Amino acid sequence: MSGAASSSATGRWYADLPRDFVGVAGVALVALLAGLAVNRMRSSPLPLVYHSPEQRLAAELTQLVEAPPFRLEDLDTVGLDEFRGLVKGGQALILDARAASFYTAGHVPGALNLSRQDFARDYKRLQPTLEKSKDGSVVVYCSGGECHDSRLVASALISLGYARVRIFTGGWTAWTESGAAVAR
């Protein structure tokens, strides 16, 4: 084969490269779009980004606590006298829905901190204890008054299958104003 024929074949190969690249890229794009469309139509689409089981649980728990709460009328409430009796008798799991900084500054004796702000992290940390009370009585409180954190946490717990969740509507304000004991 002559040098001229060899260089012309090599030149054609380089000349065809951009056209071949566009063709391959077009096929890849069509395949990608078809794959995404099929995945989207599945009853349970595969995630496009991998998340570990812990990350998925945290996302689901966060979504639960951020969902609109049940109306207060839909949730059982507890007054101060009944709440005081439940705390004293240890007849219910008491949960403080306030932020950790408020809980650390003072909380109802025996209460565990399951804050609305860090619900996923706190729920995973407390899960062994919480699971033991899944069929038992659980009472959630927050600051009281217009505070809705207890409603959000109670709603999330009900969605997770906790059977007997109630709210102490007076919250921390009513507890401290009554002169009841405070733990730190």
Secondary structure, 3 states (H helix, E strand, C coil): CCHHHHHHHHHHHHHHHHHHHHHHHHHHHHHHHHHHHHHHHCCCCCCCCCCCHHHHHHHHHHHHHHCCCCCHHHCEEECHHHHHHHHHHCCCEEEECCCHHHHHHCECCCCEECCCCCHHHHHHHHHHHHHHCCCCEEEEECCCCCCCHHHHHHHHHHHCCCCEEEEECCHHHHHHHCCCCCEC
